[in-house]
């Protein structure tokens, strides 16, 4: 059984992203063993450091 629950301490976020860019980025993440969610989180942290 697959659970759709969010890990404790995490929140869900809905984004609108160009389908073509999202598809390309998803393939990039899959190829490199990354998740889009983690990449967005890393990006946000980097922006907050500025």
CHARMM-style PDB file with segment names, atoms N, HN, CA, C and O in Angstrom:
ATOM      1  N   UNK     1       0.831  -1.179   0.000  1.00  0.00      PROA
ATOM      2  CA  UNK     1       0.000   0.000   0.000  1.00  0.00      PROA
ATOM      3  C   UNK     1       0.881   1.250   0.000  1.00  0.00      PROA
ATOM      4  O   UNK     1       1.798   1.353   0.815  1.00  0.00      PROA
ATOM      5  N   UNK     2       0.625   2.176  -0.878  1.00  0.00      PROA
ATOM      6  HN  UNK     2      -0.120   2.092  -1.541  1.00  0.00      PROA
ATOM      7  CA  UNK     2       1.379   3.414  -0.963  1.00  0.00      PROA
ATOM      8  C   UNK     2       0.639   4.493  -0.197  1.00  0.00      PROA
ATOM      9  O   UNK     2      -0.553   4.719  -0.408  1.00  0.00      PROA
ATOM     10  N   UNK     3       1.356   5.157   0.694  1.00  0.00      PROA
ATOM     11  HN  UNK     3       2.324   4.974   0.866  1.00  0.00      PROA
ATOM     12  CA  UNK     3       0.743   6.216   1.496  1.00  0.00      PROA
ATOM     13  C   UNK     3       1.015   7.558   0.842  1.00  0.00      PROA
ATOM     14  O   UNK     3       2.128   7.816   0.383  1.00  0.00      PROA
ATOM     15  N   UNK     4       0.011   8.407   0.798  1.00  0.00      PROA
ATOM     16  HN  UNK     4      -0.893   8.197   1.171  1.00  0.00      PROA
ATOM     17  CA  UNK     4       0.171   9.737   0.223  1.00  0.00      PROA
ATOM     18  C   UNK     4       0.371  10.785   1.310  1.00  0.00      PROA
ATOM     19  O   UNK     4       0.310  11.985   1.043  1.00  0.00      PROA
ATOM     20  N   UNK     5       0.610  10.330   2.535  1.00  0.00      PROA
ATOM     21  HN  UNK     5       0.660   9.355   2.753  1.00  0.00      PROA
ATOM     22  CA  UNK     5       0.786  11.261   3.639  1.00  0.00      PROA
ATOM     23  C   UNK     5       2.144  11.949   3.524  1.00  0.00      PROA
ATOM     24  O   UNK     5       3.115  11.369   3.037  1.00  0.00      PROA
ATOM     25  N   UNK     6       2.187  13.188   3.979  1.00  0.00      PROA
ATOM     26  HN  UNK     6       1.399  13.659   4.375  1.00  0.00      PROA
ATOM     27  CA  UNK     6       3.407  13.970   3.991  1.00  0.00      PROA
ATOM     28  C   UNK     6       4.149  13.651   5.280  1.00  0.00      PROA
ATOM     29  O   UNK     6       3.536  13.495   6.336  1.00  0.00      PROA
ATOM     30  N   UNK     7       5.493  13.554   5.185  1.00  0.00      PROA
ATOM     31  HN  UNK     7       5.990  13.681   4.327  1.00  0.00      PROA
ATOM     32  CA  UNK     7       6.286  13.291   6.372  1.00  0.00      PROA
ATOM     33  C   UNK     7       6.048  14.373   7.410  1.00  0.00      PROA
ATOM     34  O   UNK     7       5.811  15.533   7.074  1.00  0.00      PROA
ATOM     35  N   UNK     8       6.115  13.979   8.672  1.00  0.00      PROA
ATOM     36  HN  UNK     8       6.308  13.036   8.944  1.00  0.00      PROA
ATOM     37  CA  UNK     8       5.912  14.934   9.768  1.00  0.00      PROA
ATOM     38  C   UNK     8       6.923  16.072   9.639  1.00  0.00      PROA
ATOM     39  O   UNK     8       8.111  15.840   9.418  1.00  0.00      PROA
ATOM     40  N   UNK     9       6.441  17.286   9.778  1.00  0.00      PROA
ATOM     41  HN  UNK     9       5.475  17.474   9.957  1.00  0.00      PROA
ATOM     42  CA  UNK     9       7.310  18.455   9.672  1.00  0.00      PROA
ATOM     43  C   UNK     9       7.371  19.030   8.264  1.00  0.00      PROA
ATOM     44  O   UNK     9       7.942  20.101   8.058  1.00  0.00      PROA
ATOM     45  N   UNK    10       6.793  18.339   7.301  1.00  0.00      PROA
ATOM     46  HN  UNK    10       6.329  17.469   7.469  1.00  0.00      PROA
ATOM     47  CA  UNK    10       6.761  18.816   5.918  1.00  0.00      PROA
ATOM     48  C   UNK    10       5.362  19.312   5.579  1.00  0.00      PROA
ATOM     49  O   UNK    10       4.379  18.906   6.198  1.00  0.00      PROA
ATOM     50  N   UNK    11       5.287  20.185   4.598  1.00  0.00      PROA
ATOM     51  HN  UNK    11       6.086  20.515   4.095  1.00  0.00      PROA
ATOM     52  CA  UNK    11       3.999  20.717   4.146  1.00  0.00      PROA
ATOM     53  C   UNK    11       3.852  20.474   2.656  1.00  0.00      PROA
ATOM     54  O   UNK    11       4.848  20.390   1.938  1.00  0.00      PROA
ATOM     55  N   UNK    12       2.633  20.361   2.193  1.00  0.00      PROA
ATOM     56  HN  UNK    12       1.824  20.429   2.776  1.00  0.00      PROA
ATOM     57  CA  UNK    12       2.368  20.226   0.758  1.00  0.00      PROA
ATOM     58  C   UNK    12       2.356  21.608   0.133  1.00  0.00      PROA
ATOM     59  O   UNK    12       1.979  22.589   0.773  1.00  0.00      PROA
ATOM     60  N   UNK    13       2.774  21.675  -1.126  1.00  0.00      PROA
ATOM     61  HN  UNK    13       3.081  20.878  -1.646  1.00  0.00      PROA
ATOM     62  CA  UNK    13       2.828  22.928  -1.863  1.00  0.00      PROA
ATOM     63  C   UNK    13       2.363  22.661  -3.285  1.00  0.00      PROA
ATOM     64  O   UNK    13       2.837  21.724  -3.927  1.00  0.00      PROA
ATOM     65  N   UNK    14       1.450  23.466  -3.778  1.00  0.00      PROA
ATOM     66  HN  UNK    14       1.065  24.227  -3.256  1.00  0.00      PROA
ATOM     67  CA  UNK    14       0.971  23.327  -5.150  1.00  0.00      PROA
ATOM     68  C   UNK    14       1.620  24.407  -6.000  1.00  0.00      PROA
ATOM     69  O   UNK    14       1.562  25.588  -5.658  1.00  0.00      PROA
ATOM     70  N   UNK    15       2.234  24.010  -7.103  1.00  0.00      PROA
ATOM     71  HN  UNK    15       2.280  23.051  -7.381  1.00  0.00      PROA
ATOM     72  CA  UNK    15       2.902  24.939  -8.006  1.00  0.00      PROA
ATOM     73  C   UNK    15       2.334  24.799  -9.407  1.00  0.00      PROA
ATOM     74  O   UNK    15       1.878  23.725  -9.798  1.00  0.00      PROA
ATOM     75  N   UNK    16       2.364  25.879 -10.151  1.00  0.00      PROA
ATOM     76  HN  UNK    16       2.734  26.752  -9.833  1.00  0.00      PROA
ATOM     77  CA  UNK    16       2.015  25.841 -11.574  1.00  0.00      PROA
ATOM     78  C   UNK    16       3.312  26.048 -12.348  1.00  0.00      PROA
ATOM     79  O   UNK    16       3.956  27.092 -12.241  1.00  0.00      PROA
ATOM     80  N   UNK    17       3.681  25.036 -13.127  1.00  0.00      PROA
ATOM     81  HN  UNK    17       3.157  24.188 -13.213  1.00  0.00      PROA
ATOM     82  CA  UNK    17       4.946  25.055 -13.858  1.00  0.00      PROA
ATOM     83  C   UNK    17       4.679  24.630 -15.297  1.00  0.00      PROA
ATOM     84  O   UNK    17       3.871  23.735 -15.546  1.00  0.00      PROA
ATOM     85  N   UNK    18       5.345  25.261 -16.225  1.00  0.00      PROA
ATOM     86  HN  UNK    18       6.001  25.988 -16.023  1.00  0.00      PROA
ATOM     87  CA  UNK    18       5.234  24.910 -17.633  1.00  0.00      PROA
ATOM     88  C   UNK    18       5.437  23.399 -17.791  1.00  0.00      PROA
ATOM     89  O   UNK    18       6.419  22.842 -17.301  1.00  0.00      PROA
ATOM     90  N   UNK    19       4.492  22.743 -18.484  1.00  0.00      PROA
ATOM     91  HN  UNK    19       3.694  23.196 -18.881  1.00  0.00      PROA
ATOM     92  CA  UNK    19       4.526  21.279 -18.627  1.00  0.00      PROA
ATOM     93  C   UNK    19       5.804  20.777 -19.270  1.00  0.00      PROA
ATOM     94  O   UNK    19       6.365  19.775 -18.826  1.00  0.00      PROA
ATOM     95  N   UNK    20       6.274  21.453 -20.306  1.00  0.00      PROA
ATOM     96  HN  UNK    20       5.818  22.267 -20.667  1.00  0.00      PROA
ATOM     97  CA  UNK    20       7.484  21.028 -21.008  1.00  0.00      PROA
ATOM     98  C   UNK    20       8.696  21.091 -20.077  1.00  0.00      PROA
ATOM     99  O   UNK    20       9.490  20.153 -20.011  1.00  0.00      PROA
ATOM    100  N   UNK    21       8.824  22.202 -19.365  1.00  0.00      PROA
ATOM    101  HN  UNK    21       8.178  22.963 -19.419  1.00  0.00      PROA
ATOM    102  CA  UNK    21       9.950  22.359 -18.449  1.00  0.00      PROA
ATOM    103  C   UNK    21       9.866  21.328 -17.328  1.00  0.00      PROA
ATOM    104  O   UNK    21      10.876  20.732 -16.955  1.00  0.00      PROA
ATOM    105  N   UNK    22       8.670  21.116 -16.793  1.00  0.00      PROA
ATOM    106  HN  UNK    22       7.849  21.600 -17.096  1.00  0.00      PROA
ATOM    107  CA  UNK    22       8.494  20.137 -15.727  1.00  0.00      PROA
ATOM    108  C   UNK    22       8.877  18.734 -16.193  1.00  0.00      PROA
ATOM    109  O   UNK    22       9.554  18.004 -15.468  1.00  0.00      PROA
ATOM    110  N   UNK    23       8.457  18.359 -17.375  1.00  0.00      PROA
ATOM    111  HN  UNK    23       7.907  18.952 -17.963  1.00  0.00      PROA
ATOM    112  CA  UNK    23       8.795  17.043 -17.903  1.00  0.00      PROA
ATOM    113  C   UNK    23      10.296  16.850 -18.068  1.00  0.00      PROA
ATOM    114  O   UNK    23      10.842  15.805 -17.712  1.00  0.00      PROA
ATOM    115  N   UNK    24      10.953  17.861 -18.606  1.00  0.00      PROA
ATOM    116  HN  UNK    24      10.510  18.710 -18.895  1.00  0.00      PROA
ATOM    117  CA  UNK    24      12.405  17.794 -18.794  1.00  0.00      PROA
ATOM    118  C   UNK    24      13.106  17.725 -17.443  1.00  0.00      PROA
ATOM    119  O   UNK    24      14.037  16.940 -17.261  1.00  0.00      PROA
ATOM    120  N   UNK    25      12.655  18.554 -16.489  1.00  0.00      PROA
ATOM    121  HN  UNK    25      11.899  19.191 -16.637  1.00  0.00      PROA
ATOM    122  CA  UNK    25      13.289  18.573 -15.175  1.00  0.00      PROA
ATOM    123  C   UNK    25      13.049  17.271 -14.420  1.00  0.00      PROA
ATOM    124  O   UNK    25      13.934  16.793 -13.710  1.00  0.00      PROA
ATOM    125  N   UNK    26      11.855  16.694 -14.569  1.00  0.00      PROA
ATOM    126  HN  UNK    26      11.137  17.083 -15.146  1.00  0.00      PROA
ATOM    127  CA  UNK    26      11.563  15.422 -13.914  1.00  0.00      PROA
ATOM    128  C   UNK    26      12.502  14.333 -14.423  1.00  0.00      PROA
ATOM    129  O   UNK    26      13.018  13.543 -13.632  1.00  0.00      PROA
ATOM    130  N   UNK    27      12.729  14.284 -15.729  1.00  0.00      PROA
ATOM    131  HN  UNK    27      12.311  14.926 -16.372  1.00  0.00      PROA
ATOM    132  CA  UNK    27      13.670  13.314 -16.294  1.00  0.00      PROA
ATOM    133  C   UNK    27      15.068  13.552 -15.748  1.00  0.00      PROA
ATOM    134  O   UNK    27      15.780  12.601 -15.426  1.00  0.00      PROA
ATOM    135  N   UNK    28      15.469  14.820 -15.642  1.00  0.00      PROA
ATOM    136  HN  UNK    28      14.891  15.593 -15.904  1.00  0.00      PROA
ATOM    137  CA  UNK    28      16.777  15.183 -15.106  1.00  0.00      PROA
ATOM    138  C   UNK    28      16.912  14.679 -13.666  1.00  0.00      PROA
ATOM    139  O   UNK    28      17.928  14.088 -13.301  1.00  0.00      PROA
ATOM    140  N   UNK    29      15.884  14.917 -12.858  1.00  0.00      PROA
ATOM    141  HN  UNK    29      15.058  15.397 -13.154  1.00  0.00      PROA
ATOM    142  CA  UNK    29      15.913  14.474 -11.462  1.00  0.00      PROA
ATOM    143  C   UNK    29      15.954  12.949 -11.367  1.00  0.00      PROA
ATOM    144  O   UNK    29      16.725  12.399 -10.581  1.00  0.00      PROA
ATOM    145  N   UNK    30      15.139  12.270 -12.154  1.00  0.00      PROA
ATOM    146  HN  UNK    30      14.512  12.717 -12.792  1.00  0.00      PROA
ATOM    147  CA  UNK    30      15.117  10.801 -12.150  1.00  0.00      PROA
ATOM    148  C   UNK    30      16.491  10.254 -12.522  1.00  0.00      PROA
ATOM    149  O   UNK    30      16.986   9.322 -11.888  1.00  0.00      PROA
ATOM    150  N   UNK    31      17.091  10.824 -13.529  1.00  0.00      PROA
ATOM    151  HN  UNK    31      16.689  11.581 -14.044  1.00  0.00      PROA
ATOM    152  CA  UNK    31      18.406  10.384 -14.020  1.00  0.00      PROA
ATOM    153  C   UNK    31      19.479  10.554 -12.947  1.00  0.00      PROA
ATOM    154  O   UNK    31      20.418   9.763 -12.863  1.00  0.00      PROA
ATOM    155  N   UNK    32      19.327  11.593 -12.128  1.00  0.00      PROA
ATOM    156  HN  UNK    32      18.563  12.236 -12.195  1.00  0.00      PROA
ATOM    157  CA  UNK    32      20.343  11.912 -11.120  1.00  0.00      PROA
ATOM    158  C   UNK    32      19.949  11.501  -9.703  1.00  0.00      PROA
ATOM    159  O   UNK    32      20.604  11.892  -8.737  1.00  0.00      PROA
ATOM    160  N   UNK    33      18.881  10.716  -9.578  1.00  0.00      PROA
ATOM    161  HN  UNK    33      18.349  10.399 -10.362  1.00  0.00      PROA
ATOM    162  CA  UNK    33      18.469  10.195  -8.275  1.00  0.00      PROA
ATOM    163  C   UNK    33      17.996  11.272  -7.308  1.00  0.00      PROA
ATOM    164  O   UNK    33      18.206  11.163  -6.100  1.00  0.00      PROA
ATOM    165  N   UNK    34      17.361  12.307  -7.836  1.00  0.00      PROA
ATOM    166  HN  UNK    34      17.190  12.395  -8.818  1.00  0.00      PROA
ATOM    167  CA  UNK    34      16.881  13.418  -7.012  1.00  0.00      PROA
ATOM    168  C   UNK    34      15.367  13.464  -7.073  1.00  0.00      PROA
ATOM    169  O   UNK    34      14.752  12.880  -7.965  1.00  0.00      PROA
ATOM    170  N   UNK    35      14.769  14.164  -6.116  1.00  0.00      PROA
ATOM    171  HN  UNK    35      15.269  14.638  -5.391  1.00  0.00      PROA
ATOM    172  CA  UNK    35      13.336  14.423  -6.186  1.00  0.00      PROA
ATOM    173  C   UNK    35      13.132  15.907  -6.455  1.00  0.00      PROA
ATOM    174  O   UNK    35      13.930  16.745  -6.035  1.00  0.00      PROA
ATOM    175  N   UNK    36      12.071  16.213  -7.148  1.00  0.00      PROA
ATOM    176  HN  UNK    36      11.422  15.533  -7.489  1.00  0.00      PROA
ATOM    177  CA  UNK    36      11.755  17.618  -7.422  1.00  0.00      PROA
ATOM    178  C   UNK    36      11.508  18.344  -6.112  1.00  0.00      PROA
ATOM    179  O   UNK    36      11.939  19.485  -5.947  1.00  0.00      PROA
ATOM    180  N   UNK    37      10.822  17.703  -5.181  1.00  0.00      PROA
ATOM    181  HN  UNK    37      10.471  16.776  -5.315  1.00  0.00      PROA
ATOM    182  CA  UNK    37      10.528  18.339  -3.893  1.00  0.00      PROA
ATOM    183  C   UNK    37      11.805  18.756  -3.175  1.00  0.00      PROA
ATOM    184  O   UNK    37      11.899  19.874  -2.668  1.00  0.00      PROA
ATOM    185  N   UNK    38      12.782  17.863  -3.132  1.00  0.00      PROA
ATOM    186  HN  UNK    38      12.705  16.955  -3.544  1.00  0.00      PROA
ATOM    187  CA  UNK    38      14.035  18.177  -2.445  1.00  0.00      PROA
ATOM    188  C   UNK    38      14.777  19.296  -3.173  1.00  0.00      PROA
ATOM    189  O   UNK    38      15.393  20.147  -2.531  1.00  0.00      PROA
ATOM    190  N   UNK    39      14.725  19.304  -4.492  1.00  0.00      PROA
ATOM    191  HN  UNK    39      14.225  18.613  -5.014  1.00  0.00      PROA
ATOM    192  CA  UNK    39      15.386  20.359  -5.258  1.00  0.00      PROA
ATOM    193  C   UNK    39      14.758  21.720  -4.986  1.00  0.00      PROA
ATOM    194  O   UNK    39      15.468  22.718  -4.860  1.00  0.00      PROA
ATOM    195  N   UNK    40      13.432  21.765  -4.895  1.00  0.00      PROA
ATOM    196  HN  UNK    40      12.856  20.954  -4.998  1.00  0.00      PROA
ATOM    197  CA  UNK    40      12.740  23.019  -4.580  1.00  0.00      PROA
ATOM    198  C   UNK    40      13.116  23.469  -3.168  1.00  0.00      PROA
ATOM    199  O   UNK    40      13.344  24.655  -2.933  1.00  0.00      PROA
ATOM    200  N   UNK    41      13.179  22.533  -2.240  1.00  0.00      PROA
ATOM    201  HN  UNK    41      12.993  21.569  -2.431  1.00  0.00      PROA
ATOM    202  CA  UNK    41      13.551  22.870  -0.868  1.00  0.00      PROA
ATOM    203  C   UNK    41      14.968  23.442  -0.805  1.00  0.00      PROA
ATOM    204  O   UNK    41      15.205  24.439  -0.123  1.00  0.00      PROA
ATOM    205  N   UNK    42      15.901  22.822  -1.508  1.00  0.00      PROA
ATOM    206  HN  UNK    42      15.708  22.012  -2.062  1.00  0.00      PROA
ATOM    207  CA  UNK    42      17.285  23.315  -1.552  1.00  0.00      PROA
ATOM    208  C   UNK    42      17.331  24.710  -2.155  1.00  0.00      PROA
ATOM    209  O   UNK    42      18.032  25.586  -1.647  1.00  0.00      PROA
ATOM    210  N   UNK    43      16.587  24.922  -3.237  1.00  0.00      PROA
ATOM    211  HN  UNK    43      16.018  24.211  -3.650  1.00  0.00      PROA
ATOM    212  CA  UNK    43      16.531  26.239  -3.886  1.00  0.00      PROA
ATOM    213  C   UNK    43      16.021  27.293  -2.889  1.00  0.00      PROA
ATOM    214  O   UNK    43      16.578  28.386  -2.791  1.00  0.00      PROA
ATOM    215  N   UNK    44      14.967  26.952  -2.163  1.00  0.00      PROA
ATOM    216  HN  UNK    44      14.515  26.064  -2.243  1.00  0.00      PROA
ATOM    217  CA  UNK    44      14.378  27.907  -1.218  1.00  0.00      PROA
ATOM    218  C   UNK    44      15.371  28.258  -0.120  1.00  0.00      PROA
ATOM    219  O   UNK    44      15.493  29.423   0.260  1.00  0.00      PROA
ATOM    220  N   UNK    45      16.081  27.257   0.392  1.00  0.00      PROA
ATOM    221  HN  UNK    45      15.982  26.311   0.084  1.00  0.00      PROA
ATOM    222  CA  UNK    45      17.085  27.507   1.428  1.00  0.00      PROA
ATOM    223  C   UNK    45      18.175  28.446   0.905  1.00  0.00      PROA
ATOM    224  O   UNK    45      18.589  29.374   1.600  1.00  0.00      PROA
ATOM    225  N   UNK    46      18.639  28.195  -0.335  1.00  0.00      PROA
ATOM    226  HN  UNK    46      18.303  27.441  -0.899  1.00  0.00      PROA
ATOM    227  CA  UNK    46      19.677  29.046  -0.919  1.00  0.00      PROA
ATOM    228  C   UNK    46      19.186  30.474  -1.067  1.00  0.00      PROA
ATOM    229  O   UNK    46      19.947  31.411  -0.825  1.00  0.00      PROA
ATOM    230  N   UNK    47      17.939  30.665  -1.457  1.00  0.00      PROA
ATOM    231  HN  UNK    47      17.321  29.904  -1.654  1.00  0.00      PROA
ATOM    232  CA  UNK    47      17.387  31.997  -1.604  1.00  0.00      PROA
ATOM    233  C   UNK    47      17.295  32.724  -0.259  1.00  0.00      PROA
ATOM    234  O   UNK    47      17.499  33.935  -0.186  1.00  0.00      PROA
ATOM    235  N   UNK    48      16.991  31.983   0.788  1.00  0.00      PROA
ATOM    236  HN  UNK    48      16.825  30.999   0.729  1.00  0.00      PROA
ATOM    237  CA  UNK    48      16.867  32.588   2.117  1.00  0.00      PROA
ATOM    238  C   UNK    48      18.222  33.001   2.688  1.00  0.00      PROA
ATOM    239  O   UNK    48      18.287  33.874   3.555  1.00  0.00      PROA
ATOM    240  N   UNK    49      19.300  32.385   2.212  1.00  0.00      PROA
ATOM    241  HN  UNK    49      19.247  31.677   1.508  1.00  0.00      PROA
ATOM    242  CA  UNK    49      20.651  32.739   2.672  1.00  0.00      PROA
ATOM    243  C   UNK    49      21.099  34.086   2.114  1.00  0.00      PROA
ATOM    244  O   UNK    49      21.972  34.737   2.687  1.00  0.00      PROA
ATOM    245  N   UNK    50      20.504  34.504   0.999  1.00  0.00      PROA
ATOM    246  HN  UNK    50      19.795  33.975   0.534  1.00  0.00      PROA
ATOM    247  CA  UNK    50      20.916  35.743   0.343  1.00  0.00      PROA
ATOM    248  C   UNK    50      20.513  36.959   1.127  1.00  0.00      PROA
ATOM    249  OT1 UNK    50      20.788  38.083   0.708  1.00  0.00      PROA
TER     250      UNK     50
END
